[in-house]
Amino acid sequence: MLDSYYRELVKYLTSTLGDRHLASDVAHDAYLRVLERSREDVIEQPRAFLYRTAINLSIDEHRRNLVRRNEPLDVLEQEEGPRVQSPQRSLYQKQRLDMVERALDELPAICRDAFLLRKIEGMGHNEIAERLGISKGMVEKHIVNAMKHCRVRIQEWGG
């Protein structure tokens, strides 16, 4: 029943968000949430509930974008160190790299891929979006989420 609202919802979200790819992503997320909720409860007005969910997700996306503008993308990049490193420093860097790799392994593949294409391959957001078949906004979201996840896990693991 909800399938009949998809195009209508994407069109509405495109007009409010100004980005068709982002609108499709938000609509998809809204559908997932509504479907999960409908397993637990009977939804009296599915169309209204779907739209409210999508609008709330749009607001959340807007808030994340505001934060993202201030989030530096080089947070996890290594500072330049001395040319000759002590064994302790080398061990510390290896342990930290291992923690980053473990944290990245916990992420969904698309999130990890976006992060690695940016940080390791040096690709731009538009190139990554094209390669992965997602919007530029989703690329930015995945990169920021990957960095935040790595930062949190490294702190939890004592790095």
LUMKOL-747688 format. One record per residue: x, y, z of N, C-alpha, C, O, CB in turn. Coordinates in nm, 2 decimals. Glycine has a CB too. Layout:
BEGIN
{kedren {X,Y,Z},{X,Y,Z},{X,Y,Z},{X,Y,Z},{X,Y,Z}};
...
This chain:
BEGIN
{kedren {0.08,-0.12,0.00},{0.00,0.00,0.00},{0.09,0.13,0.00},{0.06,0.22,-0.07},{-0.09,0.00,0.12}};
{kedren {0.19,0.12,0.08},{0.28,0.24,0.08},{0.35,0.27,-0.05},{0.40,0.38,-0.07},{0.38,0.22,0.20}};
{kedren {0.37,0.16,-0.13},{0.44,0.18,-0.25},{0.38,0.28,-0.34},{0.46,0.35,-0.42},{0.45,0.04,-0.33}};
{kedren {0.25,0.30,-0.33},{0.19,0.40,-0.42},{0.23,0.54,-0.39},{0.20,0.63,-0.47},{0.04,0.38,-0.41}};
{kedren {0.29,0.56,-0.28},{0.32,0.70,-0.24},{0.47,0.74,-0.27},{0.51,0.85,-0.25},{0.30,0.72,-0.09}};
{kedren {0.55,0.64,-0.31},{0.69,0.67,-0.33},{0.72,0.78,-0.42},{0.79,0.88,-0.38},{0.76,0.54,-0.38}};
{kedren {0.67,0.78,-0.54},{0.70,0.89,-0.64},{0.66,1.02,-0.58},{0.73,1.12,-0.59},{0.64,0.86,-0.77}};
{kedren {0.54,1.02,-0.53},{0.48,1.15,-0.47},{0.57,1.20,-0.36},{0.60,1.32,-0.35},{0.34,1.12,-0.42}};
{kedren {0.62,1.11,-0.27},{0.70,1.15,-0.16},{0.84,1.20,-0.21},{0.88,1.31,-0.16},{0.72,1.03,-0.07}};
{kedren {0.90,1.13,-0.31},{1.03,1.18,-0.36},{1.01,1.32,-0.42},{1.09,1.41,-0.41},{1.08,1.08,-0.46}};
{kedren {0.90,1.34,-0.50},{0.88,1.47,-0.56},{0.86,1.58,-0.45},{0.92,1.68,-0.47},{0.75,1.46,-0.65}};
{kedren {0.79,1.55,-0.35},{0.77,1.64,-0.24},{0.91,1.67,-0.17},{0.94,1.79,-0.15},{0.67,1.59,-0.14}};
{kedren {0.98,1.57,-0.14},{1.11,1.59,-0.08},{1.21,1.66,-0.16},{1.29,1.74,-0.12},{1.17,1.45,-0.03}};
{kedren {1.21,1.63,-0.29},{1.29,1.70,-0.39},{1.27,1.85,-0.39},{1.36,1.94,-0.39},{1.28,1.65,-0.53}};
{kedren {1.14,1.89,-0.38},{1.10,2.03,-0.38},{1.15,2.10,-0.24},{1.18,2.22,-0.24},{0.95,2.05,-0.39}};
{kedren {1.15,2.02,-0.13},{1.18,2.08,-0.01},{1.34,2.08,0.02},{1.39,2.17,0.08},{1.11,2.01,0.11}};
{kedren {1.40,1.97,-0.03},{1.54,1.96,-0.01},{1.63,2.01,-0.12},{1.75,2.05,-0.10},{1.58,1.81,0.01}};
{kedren {1.57,2.02,-0.24},{1.65,2.07,-0.35},{1.74,1.98,-0.42},{1.83,2.02,-0.49},{1.72,2.20,-0.31}};
{kedren {1.74,1.85,-0.38},{1.83,1.75,-0.43},{1.76,1.62,-0.45},{1.71,1.56,-0.35},{1.95,1.73,-0.33}};
{kedren {1.74,1.57,-0.57},{1.67,1.45,-0.60},{1.73,1.33,-0.54},{1.66,1.24,-0.48},{1.65,1.43,-0.75}};
{kedren {1.86,1.32,-0.54},{1.93,1.20,-0.48},{1.91,1.20,-0.33},{1.88,1.09,-0.27},{2.08,1.20,-0.51}};
{kedren {1.93,1.31,-0.27},{1.90,1.32,-0.12},{1.76,1.29,-0.09},{1.73,1.22,0.01},{1.94,1.46,-0.07}};
{kedren {1.67,1.34,-0.17},{1.52,1.31,-0.15},{1.50,1.16,-0.16},{1.42,1.11,-0.08},{1.44,1.39,-0.25}};
{kedren {1.56,1.09,-0.26},{1.54,0.95,-0.27},{1.59,0.88,-0.15},{1.53,0.78,-0.10},{1.61,0.90,-0.40}};
{kedren {1.71,0.92,-0.10},{1.77,0.86,0.02},{1.68,0.88,0.14},{1.66,0.78,0.22},{1.91,0.92,0.05}};
{kedren {1.63,1.00,0.16},{1.54,1.02,0.27},{1.41,0.94,0.26},{1.36,0.89,0.36},{1.51,1.18,0.28}};
{kedren {1.35,0.94,0.14},{1.23,0.86,0.12},{1.25,0.71,0.15},{1.17,0.65,0.22},{1.18,0.88,-0.03}};
{kedren {1.37,0.66,0.11},{1.40,0.52,0.14},{1.41,0.50,0.29},{1.36,0.40,0.34},{1.54,0.49,0.07}};
{kedren {1.48,0.59,0.36},{1.49,0.57,0.50},{1.36,0.58,0.57},{1.33,0.51,0.67},{1.59,0.68,0.56}};
{kedren {1.27,0.67,0.52},{1.14,0.69,0.58},{1.06,0.56,0.56},{0.99,0.51,0.65},{1.06,0.81,0.51}};
{kedren {1.07,0.50,0.44},{1.00,0.37,0.41},{1.04,0.26,0.51},{0.96,0.19,0.56},{1.02,0.33,0.27}};
{kedren {1.17,0.25,0.53},{1.23,0.15,0.62},{1.18,0.17,0.76},{1.14,0.07,0.82},{1.38,0.16,0.62}};
{kedren {1.18,0.29,0.81},{1.13,0.32,0.94},{0.98,0.29,0.96},{0.94,0.23,1.06},{1.15,0.46,0.98}};
{kedren {0.90,0.32,0.86},{0.76,0.30,0.86},{0.73,0.15,0.86},{0.65,0.10,0.93},{0.68,0.37,0.75}};
{kedren {0.80,0.08,0.77},{0.79,-0.07,0.76},{0.82,-0.14,0.89},{0.76,-0.23,0.94},{0.87,-0.13,0.65}};
{kedren {0.93,-0.09,0.96},{0.97,-0.15,1.08},{0.87,-0.12,1.19},{0.83,-0.21,1.27},{1.11,-0.09,1.13}};
{kedren {0.82,0.00,1.19},{0.71,0.04,1.29},{0.58,-0.04,1.27},{0.52,-0.08,1.36},{0.69,0.19,1.28}};
{kedren {0.55,-0.06,1.14},{0.42,-0.13,1.11},{0.42,-0.28,1.15},{0.32,-0.34,1.17},{0.39,-0.12,0.96}};
{kedren {0.54,-0.33,1.17},{0.55,-0.47,1.23},{0.51,-0.48,1.37},{0.45,-0.58,1.42},{0.69,-0.52,1.21}};
{kedren {0.53,-0.37,1.44},{0.50,-0.36,1.59},{0.36,-0.31,1.61},{0.28,-0.36,1.70},{0.60,-0.27,1.66}};
{kedren {0.32,-0.21,1.54},{0.19,-0.14,1.56},{0.11,-0.13,1.43},{0.17,-0.13,1.32},{0.21,0.00,1.62}};
{kedren {-0.02,-0.11,1.45},{-0.11,-0.08,1.34},{-0.10,0.07,1.31},{-0.12,0.15,1.40},{-0.25,-0.13,1.36}};
{kedren {-0.07,0.11,1.19},{-0.06,0.25,1.16},{-0.20,0.29,1.10},{-0.24,0.24,0.99},{0.06,0.28,1.06}};
{kedren {-0.26,0.38,1.17},{-0.40,0.43,1.13},{-0.40,0.50,0.99},{-0.48,0.47,0.91},{-0.46,0.52,1.23}};
{kedren {-0.30,0.59,0.98},{-0.30,0.67,0.85},{-0.15,0.66,0.80},{-0.07,0.74,0.82},{-0.33,0.82,0.88}};
{kedren {-0.13,0.55,0.72},{0.00,0.53,0.67},{0.07,0.64,0.59},{0.18,0.67,0.60},{0.00,0.40,0.59}};
{kedren {-0.01,0.70,0.50},{0.04,0.81,0.42},{0.09,0.93,0.51},{0.20,0.98,0.49},{-0.06,0.86,0.32}};
{kedren {0.01,0.97,0.60},{0.04,1.08,0.69},{0.16,1.04,0.78},{0.25,1.12,0.80},{-0.08,1.12,0.78}};
{kedren {0.17,0.92,0.82},{0.28,0.87,0.91},{0.41,0.87,0.82},{0.51,0.91,0.87},{0.25,0.73,0.96}};
{kedren {0.40,0.82,0.70},{0.51,0.82,0.61},{0.57,0.96,0.59},{0.69,0.99,0.60},{0.48,0.76,0.47}};
{kedren {0.48,1.06,0.56},{0.52,1.19,0.53},{0.58,1.25,0.66},{0.69,1.32,0.65},{0.40,1.28,0.49}};
{kedren {0.52,1.23,0.77},{0.58,1.29,0.90},{0.72,1.23,0.92},{0.81,1.30,0.96},{0.48,1.26,1.02}};
{kedren {0.73,1.10,0.90},{0.86,1.04,0.92},{0.96,1.10,0.82},{1.08,1.13,0.86},{0.85,0.89,0.90}};
{kedren {0.93,1.12,0.70},{1.02,1.18,0.60},{1.05,1.32,0.63},{1.17,1.36,0.62},{0.95,1.17,0.46}};
{kedren {0.96,1.40,0.68},{0.98,1.54,0.72},{1.08,1.54,0.84},{1.17,1.62,0.84},{0.85,1.61,0.75}};
{kedren {1.06,1.45,0.93},{1.15,1.45,1.05},{1.29,1.41,1.01},{1.39,1.46,1.06},{1.10,1.35,1.15}};
{kedren {1.30,1.31,0.91},{1.43,1.27,0.86},{1.50,1.39,0.79},{1.62,1.41,0.79},{1.42,1.15,0.77}};
{kedren {1.42,1.47,0.71},{1.47,1.58,0.64},{1.53,1.69,0.74},{1.63,1.74,0.72},{1.36,1.65,0.55}};
{kedren {1.45,1.71,0.85},{1.50,1.80,0.95},{1.63,1.75,1.01},{1.72,1.83,1.03},{1.39,1.82,1.06}};
{kedren {1.64,1.62,1.04},{1.76,1.57,1.09},{1.88,1.58,1.00},{1.99,1.62,1.04},{1.74,1.42,1.13}};
{kedren {1.85,1.56,0.87},{1.95,1.57,0.77},{2.00,1.72,0.76},{2.12,1.74,0.75},{1.90,1.53,0.63}};
{kedren {1.91,1.81,0.77},{1.95,1.95,0.77},{2.04,1.99,0.89},{2.14,2.06,0.87},{1.82,2.04,0.77}};
{kedren {2.00,1.94,1.00},{2.08,1.96,1.12},{2.22,1.90,1.11},{2.32,1.97,1.14},{2.01,1.90,1.25}};
{kedren {2.23,1.78,1.05},{2.36,1.72,1.03},{2.44,1.80,0.93},{2.56,1.81,0.95},{2.34,1.57,0.98}};
{kedren {2.38,1.85,0.83},{2.45,1.93,0.73},{2.51,2.06,0.80},{2.62,2.10,0.76},{2.36,1.97,0.62}};
{kedren {2.44,2.12,0.89},{2.49,2.23,0.96},{2.61,2.19,1.04},{2.71,2.27,1.04},{2.38,2.29,1.05}};
{kedren {2.61,2.08,1.11},{2.72,2.03,1.18},{2.84,1.99,1.09},{2.95,2.02,1.12},{2.68,1.91,1.27}};
{kedren {2.80,1.93,0.98},{2.90,1.88,0.88},{2.98,1.99,0.82},{3.10,1.97,0.80},{2.83,1.80,0.77}};
{kedren {2.92,2.11,0.81},{3.00,2.22,0.75},{3.11,2.26,0.84},{3.21,2.31,0.80},{2.90,2.34,0.73}};
{kedren {3.10,2.23,0.97},{3.20,2.27,1.07},{3.29,2.15,1.10},{3.39,2.17,1.18},{3.14,2.33,1.19}};
{kedren {3.26,2.04,1.05},{3.34,1.92,1.08},{3.46,1.91,0.99},{3.44,1.89,0.86},{3.25,1.79,1.07}};
{kedren {3.58,1.92,1.04},{3.70,1.91,0.95},{3.71,1.77,0.90},{3.70,1.67,0.97},{3.83,1.95,1.03}};
{kedren {3.74,1.76,0.77},{3.76,1.63,0.70},{3.89,1.57,0.72},{3.92,1.45,0.68},{3.73,1.64,0.56}};
{kedren {3.98,1.64,0.79},{4.12,1.58,0.80},{4.14,1.54,0.95},{4.26,1.53,0.99},{4.22,1.69,0.76}};
{kedren {4.04,1.51,1.02},{4.05,1.48,1.16},{4.14,1.36,1.19},{4.22,1.36,1.28},{3.92,1.45,1.22}};
{kedren {4.13,1.26,1.10},{4.20,1.13,1.12},{4.34,1.13,1.05},{4.41,1.03,1.07},{4.12,1.02,1.08}};
{kedren {4.37,1.24,0.98},{4.50,1.23,0.91},{4.61,1.25,1.01},{4.60,1.32,1.11},{4.50,1.34,0.80}};
{kedren {4.72,1.18,0.99},{4.83,1.19,1.08},{4.90,1.32,1.07},{4.92,1.38,0.97},{4.93,1.07,1.05}};
{kedren {4.94,1.37,1.19},{5.03,1.49,1.19},{5.17,1.45,1.14},{5.21,1.34,1.16},{5.03,1.56,1.33}};
{kedren {5.23,1.55,1.09},{5.37,1.52,1.04},{5.46,1.50,1.17},{5.46,1.58,1.26},{5.43,1.63,0.95}};
{kedren {5.53,1.39,1.17},{5.61,1.36,1.29},{5.76,1.38,1.25},{5.79,1.42,1.14},{5.59,1.22,1.34}};
{kedren {5.84,1.35,1.34},{5.99,1.36,1.31},{6.02,1.26,1.21},{5.96,1.15,1.20},{6.07,1.34,1.44}};
{kedren {6.13,1.29,1.13},{6.17,1.20,1.02},{6.22,1.06,1.08},{6.19,0.96,1.02},{6.27,1.26,0.93}};
{kedren {6.29,1.07,1.19},{6.33,0.94,1.25},{6.25,0.92,1.37},{6.25,1.00,1.46},{6.49,0.95,1.29}};
{kedren {6.18,0.81,1.37},{6.08,0.79,1.48},{6.14,0.69,1.58},{6.22,0.60,1.55},{5.95,0.73,1.43}};
{kedren {6.10,0.71,1.71},{6.14,0.62,1.81},{6.06,0.49,1.80},{5.96,0.49,1.74},{6.13,0.68,1.95}};
{kedren {6.11,0.38,1.85},{6.04,0.25,1.85},{5.90,0.27,1.91},{5.80,0.21,1.87},{6.12,0.14,1.91}};
{kedren {5.89,0.35,2.02},{5.77,0.37,2.09},{5.66,0.44,2.00},{5.55,0.40,2.00},{5.79,0.45,2.22}};
{kedren {5.71,0.54,1.93},{5.62,0.62,1.84},{5.58,0.53,1.73},{5.46,0.53,1.69},{5.70,0.74,1.79}};
{kedren {5.67,0.45,1.67},{5.63,0.36,1.57},{5.52,0.26,1.61},{5.43,0.23,1.54},{5.75,0.28,1.51}};
{kedren {5.54,0.20,1.73},{5.45,0.11,1.79},{5.31,0.18,1.81},{5.21,0.12,1.78},{5.50,0.05,1.92}};
{kedren {5.31,0.30,1.86},{5.19,0.37,1.89},{5.12,0.39,1.76},{4.99,0.38,1.75},{5.22,0.51,1.95}};
{kedren {5.19,0.43,1.65},{5.12,0.46,1.52},{5.07,0.33,1.46},{4.96,0.33,1.40},{5.22,0.52,1.42}};
{kedren {5.14,0.22,1.48},{5.09,0.09,1.43},{4.96,0.05,1.51},{4.86,0.00,1.44},{5.19,-0.02,1.44}};
{kedren {4.96,0.07,1.64},{4.84,0.03,1.72},{4.72,0.12,1.68},{4.61,0.07,1.67},{4.87,0.05,1.87}};
{kedren {4.75,0.25,1.66},{4.64,0.34,1.62},{4.59,0.30,1.48},{4.47,0.31,1.46},{4.70,0.49,1.62}};
{kedren {4.68,0.27,1.39},{4.63,0.23,1.25},{4.55,0.10,1.26},{4.45,0.09,1.19},{4.75,0.21,1.16}};
{kedren {4.59,0.01,1.35},{4.51,-0.12,1.37},{4.37,-0.09,1.42},{4.28,-0.15,1.38},{4.59,-0.21,1.46}};
{kedren {4.36,0.01,1.51},{4.23,0.05,1.57},{4.15,0.11,1.46},{4.03,0.08,1.45},{4.25,0.14,1.68}};
{kedren {4.20,0.19,1.38},{4.13,0.26,1.27},{4.08,0.15,1.17},{3.96,0.15,1.13},{4.21,0.36,1.19}};
{kedren {4.16,0.05,1.14},{4.12,-0.06,1.05},{4.01,-0.14,1.11},{3.91,-0.18,1.04},{4.24,-0.15,1.02}};
{kedren {4.02,-0.17,1.24},{3.91,-0.25,1.31},{3.78,-0.17,1.31},{3.68,-0.22,1.28},{3.95,-0.28,1.45}};
{kedren {3.79,-0.04,1.34},{3.67,0.05,1.34},{3.61,0.05,1.20},{3.49,0.05,1.19},{3.71,0.19,1.39}};
{kedren {3.69,0.07,1.10},{3.64,0.07,0.96},{3.57,-0.06,0.92},{3.47,-0.06,0.85},{3.75,0.10,0.86}};
{kedren {3.62,-0.17,0.97},{3.56,-0.30,0.94},{3.42,-0.32,1.00},{3.34,-0.40,0.95},{3.65,-0.41,0.99}};
{kedren {3.39,-0.24,1.10},{3.26,-0.24,1.16},{3.15,-0.16,1.08},{3.03,-0.18,1.11},{3.27,-0.18,1.30}};
{kedren {3.20,-0.08,0.99},{3.11,0.00,0.91},{3.04,-0.07,0.80},{3.10,-0.17,0.75},{3.18,0.13,0.86}};
{kedren {2.92,-0.02,0.75},{2.87,-0.08,0.63},{2.97,-0.05,0.51},{3.04,0.04,0.52},{2.73,-0.01,0.60}};
{kedren {2.96,-0.14,0.42},{3.06,-0.14,0.31},{3.06,0.00,0.24},{3.17,0.05,0.21},{3.03,-0.25,0.21}};
{kedren {2.94,0.06,0.21},{2.94,0.18,0.13},{3.00,0.30,0.21},{3.06,0.38,0.15},{2.79,0.21,0.09}};
{kedren {2.98,0.30,0.34},{3.03,0.40,0.43},{3.19,0.39,0.43},{3.26,0.49,0.41},{2.98,0.39,0.57}};
{kedren {3.24,0.27,0.45},{3.38,0.24,0.45},{3.44,0.28,0.31},{3.55,0.34,0.31},{3.41,0.09,0.48}};
{kedren {3.37,0.24,0.21},{3.43,0.27,0.07},{3.44,0.42,0.05},{3.54,0.46,-0.01},{3.34,0.20,-0.03}};
{kedren {3.33,0.49,0.08},{3.34,0.64,0.06},{3.45,0.70,0.14},{3.53,0.78,0.08},{3.20,0.70,0.11}};
{kedren {3.47,0.65,0.26},{3.58,0.71,0.34},{3.72,0.67,0.28},{3.80,0.76,0.27},{3.57,0.65,0.49}};
{kedren {3.74,0.55,0.24},{3.87,0.51,0.19},{3.90,0.57,0.05},{4.01,0.61,0.02},{3.87,0.35,0.17}};
{kedren {3.79,0.59,-0.03},{3.81,0.65,-0.16},{3.86,0.80,-0.14},{3.94,0.85,-0.22},{3.69,0.65,-0.24}};
{kedren {3.80,0.86,-0.03},{3.84,1.00,-0.01},{3.98,1.01,0.06},{4.06,1.09,0.01},{3.74,1.07,0.09}};
{kedren {4.00,0.93,0.16},{4.12,0.94,0.24},{4.24,0.87,0.18},{4.36,0.92,0.20},{4.10,0.89,0.38}};
{kedren {4.22,0.76,0.12},{4.33,0.68,0.07},{4.36,0.71,-0.08},{4.47,0.74,-0.12},{4.31,0.53,0.08}};
{kedren {4.25,0.72,-0.16},{4.26,0.74,-0.30},{4.26,0.89,-0.34},{4.30,0.93,-0.44},{4.15,0.67,-0.37}};
{kedren {4.22,0.97,-0.24},{4.22,1.12,-0.26},{4.11,1.17,-0.36},{4.13,1.27,-0.42},{4.35,1.16,-0.31}};
{kedren {4.01,1.09,-0.38},{3.91,1.12,-0.48},{3.82,1.23,-0.42},{3.80,1.25,-0.30},{3.82,1.00,-0.51}};
{kedren {3.76,1.32,-0.51},{3.67,1.42,-0.46},{3.53,1.36,-0.44},{3.50,1.25,-0.48},{3.66,1.53,-0.57}};
{kedren {3.45,1.44,-0.37},{3.31,1.39,-0.34},{3.23,1.36,-0.46},{3.15,1.26,-0.47},{3.24,1.49,-0.26}};
{kedren {3.24,1.44,-0.57},{3.17,1.41,-0.69},{3.21,1.28,-0.76},{3.13,1.20,-0.80},{3.18,1.53,-0.79}};
{kedren {3.34,1.26,-0.76},{3.39,1.13,-0.82},{3.34,1.01,-0.74},{3.31,0.91,-0.80},{3.55,1.14,-0.82}};
{kedren {3.35,1.02,-0.61},{3.30,0.91,-0.52},{3.16,0.89,-0.54},{3.11,0.77,-0.55},{3.33,0.95,-0.37}};
{kedren {3.08,0.99,-0.55},{2.93,0.98,-0.57},{2.91,0.90,-0.70},{2.82,0.82,-0.71},{2.86,1.12,-0.57}};
{kedren {2.98,0.94,-0.80},{2.96,0.88,-0.93},{3.00,0.73,-0.93},{2.93,0.64,-0.98},{3.05,0.95,-1.04}};
{kedren {3.12,0.70,-0.86},{3.17,0.57,-0.86},{3.07,0.48,-0.78},{3.05,0.36,-0.81},{3.31,0.56,-0.79}};
{kedren {3.02,0.53,-0.66},{2.94,0.45,-0.58},{2.79,0.45,-0.61},{2.71,0.37,-0.56},{2.95,0.49,-0.43}};
{kedren {2.75,0.54,-0.70},{2.61,0.55,-0.74},{2.52,0.61,-0.64},{2.41,0.57,-0.62},{2.56,0.42,-0.78}};
{kedren {2.58,0.71,-0.56},{2.50,0.77,-0.46},{2.51,0.93,-0.47},{2.59,0.97,-0.56},{2.55,0.73,-0.31}};
{kedren {2.44,1.00,-0.40},{2.45,1.15,-0.41},{2.57,1.20,-0.34},{2.63,1.13,-0.25},{2.32,1.21,-0.35}};
{kedren {2.61,1.32,-0.38},{2.73,1.39,-0.31},{2.70,1.41,-0.16},{2.79,1.39,-0.08},{2.76,1.52,-0.38}};
{kedren {2.57,1.44,-0.13},{2.54,1.46,0.01},{2.55,1.33,0.09},{2.60,1.33,0.20},{2.39,1.50,0.02}};
{kedren {2.52,1.22,0.03},{2.54,1.09,0.09},{2.69,1.05,0.11},{2.73,0.99,0.21},{2.47,0.97,0.02}};
{kedren {2.77,1.09,0.01},{2.91,1.07,0.02},{2.96,1.15,0.15},{3.04,1.09,0.23},{2.99,1.12,-0.10}};
{kedren {2.93,1.27,0.16},{2.97,1.36,0.27},{2.92,1.29,0.40},{3.00,1.29,0.50},{2.92,1.50,0.26}};
{kedren {2.80,1.25,0.40},{2.74,1.19,0.52},{2.82,1.06,0.56},{2.85,1.04,0.68},{2.59,1.15,0.50}};
{kedren {2.85,0.98,0.47},{2.93,0.85,0.49},{3.07,0.89,0.55},{3.11,0.82,0.64},{2.94,0.77,0.37}};
{kedren {3.13,0.98,0.49},{3.27,1.02,0.53},{3.27,1.07,0.67},{3.35,1.03,0.76},{3.33,1.12,0.44}};
{kedren {3.18,1.16,0.70},{3.17,1.21,0.84},{3.13,1.10,0.94},{3.19,1.10,1.05},{3.06,1.33,0.85}};
{kedren {3.04,1.02,0.90},{3.00,0.91,0.99},{3.11,0.82,1.02},{3.13,0.77,1.13},{2.88,0.83,0.93}};
{kedren {3.19,0.79,0.91},{3.31,0.70,0.93},{3.41,0.76,1.02},{3.47,0.70,1.11},{3.37,0.67,0.79}};
{kedren {3.43,0.89,1.01},{3.53,0.96,1.09},{3.48,0.96,1.24},{3.56,0.93,1.33},{3.55,1.10,1.04}};
{kedren {3.36,0.99,1.26},{3.30,0.99,1.39},{3.31,0.86,1.46},{3.35,0.84,1.57},{3.16,1.04,1.39}};
{kedren {3.27,0.75,1.38},{3.28,0.62,1.43},{3.42,0.58,1.47},{3.44,0.52,1.58},{3.23,0.52,1.32}};
{kedren {3.52,0.61,1.39},{3.66,0.58,1.42},{3.70,0.65,1.54},{3.77,0.59,1.63},{3.75,0.61,1.30}};
{kedren {3.67,0.78,1.55},{3.71,0.86,1.67},{3.65,0.80,1.79},{3.72,0.79,1.89},{3.66,1.01,1.65}};
{kedren {3.53,0.76,1.79},{3.46,0.71,1.91},{3.52,0.57,1.95},{3.56,0.55,2.07},{3.31,0.69,1.89}};
{kedren {3.54,0.49,1.85},{3.60,0.36,1.88},{3.74,0.37,1.93},{3.78,0.29,2.02},{3.59,0.27,1.75}};
{kedren {3.82,0.45,1.87},{3.96,0.47,1.92},{3.96,0.52,2.06},{4.04,0.47,2.14},{4.04,0.57,1.83}};
{kedren {3.87,0.61,2.10},{3.86,0.66,2.24},{3.82,0.54,2.33},{3.87,0.53,2.44},{3.76,0.78,2.25}};
{kedren {3.72,0.46,2.28},{3.68,0.35,2.37},{3.79,0.25,2.39},{3.80,0.19,2.50},{3.56,0.28,2.30}};
{kedren {3.87,0.23,2.29},{3.98,0.13,2.30},{4.11,0.19,2.36},{4.21,0.12,2.37},{4.01,0.08,2.16}};
{kedren {4.10,0.31,2.40},{4.21,0.37,2.47},{4.32,0.42,2.38},{4.44,0.43,2.43},{4.27,0.27,2.56}};
{kedren {4.29,0.46,2.26},{4.39,0.50,2.16},{4.41,0.65,2.17},{4.50,0.70,2.09},{4.36,0.46,2.03}};
